[in-house]
Amino acid sequence: MVTAIVLVQAQRERIAETAAALAQVKYVAEVYSVTGEWDIALIVRLPEYTSLDEVVTGSLRQMAGIVKTQTMLAFRAYSPELLDQGFGVGAGEK
């Protein structure tokens, strides 16, 4: 299994509809609206590296509303417990 993170800049007036369309693309597992330079972040889970071309070139580049993308391949996954610790900083503290 190959995991990719794809950052998407969308046309401002089409962010919501672009995110909804991206959620329907084969192999796209998660879609998030995000702050900063990028508008949308995708988590893409692929059966093999070559399937990335199908997603990015075959689907995303053809989709109306997308201005720019940046794709990153994940090379190591950490346990859910460690991820929860990193993202849960300060959570539950009083």
C-alpha positions as CSV (number, residue, x, y, z in Angstrom):
1,M,0.0,0.0,0.0
2,V,1.3,3.4,-1.0
3,T,0.1,6.6,0.8
4,A,0.3,10.0,-0.8
5,I,-0.7,13.4,0.5
6,V,-1.9,15.8,-2.2
7,L,-2.3,19.5,-1.4
8,V,-4.7,21.4,-3.7
9,Q,-5.2,25.1,-4.4
10,A,-8.8,25.6,-5.7
11,Q,-10.6,28.5,-7.2
12,R,-11.9,30.4,-4.3
13,E,-15.5,30.3,-5.3
14,R,-15.3,26.5,-6.0
15,I,-13.6,25.2,-2.9
16,A,-16.6,23.3,-1.5
17,E,-17.7,21.7,-4.7
18,T,-14.1,20.8,-5.6
19,A,-13.6,19.1,-2.2
20,A,-16.8,17.2,-2.7
21,A,-15.7,16.1,-6.2
22,L,-12.3,15.1,-4.9
23,A,-13.9,12.9,-2.3
24,Q,-15.4,10.8,-5.1
25,V,-12.1,10.1,-6.9
26,K,-10.9,6.5,-6.8
27,Y,-8.2,5.9,-4.1
28,V,-8.9,9.2,-2.3
29,A,-9.4,8.1,1.3
30,E,-9.8,11.4,3.1
31,V,-10.4,15.1,2.1
32,Y,-9.8,18.0,4.5
33,S,-10.2,21.7,4.1
34,V,-7.1,23.3,5.5
35,T,-5.7,26.8,6.4
36,G,-2.7,28.4,4.8
37,E,-1.5,28.5,1.2
38,W,-3.4,25.3,0.3
39,D,-7.2,25.0,0.4
40,I,-7.6,21.2,0.4
41,A,-5.5,18.2,1.6
42,L,-6.1,14.7,0.4
43,I,-5.0,11.4,1.8
44,V,-4.7,9.0,-1.1
45,R,-4.2,5.2,-0.5
46,L,-3.0,3.3,-3.5
47,P,-2.5,-0.4,-4.2
48,E,0.8,0.5,-6.0
49,Y,3.0,3.5,-6.9
50,T,1.9,3.5,-10.5
51,S,-1.7,4.1,-9.5
52,L,-0.7,7.6,-8.5
53,D,-0.6,8.6,-12.2
54,E,-4.3,7.5,-12.5
55,V,-5.3,9.8,-9.6
56,V,-3.1,12.9,-10.3
57,T,-2.9,13.0,-14.0
58,G,-6.0,11.1,-14.9
59,S,-8.4,12.7,-12.4
60,L,-7.1,15.8,-10.6
61,R,-5.6,17.5,-13.7
62,Q,-8.9,17.1,-15.5
63,M,-11.0,18.5,-12.7
64,A,-12.5,22.0,-13.0
65,G,-11.8,24.2,-10.0
66,I,-8.2,23.0,-9.3
67,V,-5.6,25.7,-9.8
68,K,-2.5,23.8,-8.5
69,T,-1.5,20.6,-6.7
70,Q,1.6,19.4,-4.8
71,T,2.0,15.6,-4.2
72,M,4.0,14.1,-1.4
73,L,4.6,10.4,-1.0
74,A,4.7,9.0,2.5
75,F,7.6,6.6,3.2
76,R,7.0,5.7,6.8
77,A,3.8,5.4,9.0
78,Y,3.9,5.7,12.7
79,S,1.6,4.0,15.1
80,P,-1.8,5.5,15.8
81,E,-0.8,5.8,19.5
82,L,2.2,8.0,18.7
83,L,0.1,10.1,16.2
84,D,-2.6,10.7,18.9
85,Q,0.1,11.9,21.3
86,G,1.5,14.3,18.7
87,F,-1.9,15.8,17.6
88,G,-3.4,15.6,21.1
89,V,-1.0,18.1,22.8
90,G,-2.9,19.8,25.5
91,A,-6.1,17.9,24.8
92,G,-8.0,16.9,27.9
93,E,-5.8,19.0,30.2
94,K,-7.4,21.3,32.7
